Amino acid sequence: MTTAPSDVRVRRPHQHERLMQELQEDGGFPTFRDVLLFAAAVGYRQERRVPFTTAAGDPIRYDTLTHPAFGEALVGMIAANVVAEDPEIMDAVRLEERIKIFEEYANGGLEFLQEQVNVRHKPASAIVIDLVAEAFTESGGARPVSVDELLKGVTWG
């Protein structure tokens, strides 16, 4: 029997509850969902997958986590990359497994962010800005594109 996505919940790691609240209040993240999505991306980028057992607060409904479509894409992309040899990870019956992977990367990302706060002696919001700026610098940043490049492959018919 498959668990309906609306019944699946995403946990927040208890040990990083204070950091999550700080990121929500001062870091420009309107919800815990947004904090978790960012933290999972950071955790994946830093190769930090950290299991946890103690959750904080009410778990977030999967529907809420994935309401912006990119949320579900991020959960799926992380799981697909981690379990690359097993394409069935994307099967509907394995949603809870994908969520567990996501939670562990989010926890790893929060752990990394907390370490950066401790080492750099800056508030979490400044660390977020630094990490985003570093990511743009490493990737070459945003670059202007022409209309032709934007419409490449688009057919009108």
Disulfide bonds with the S-S distance in Angstrom:
none
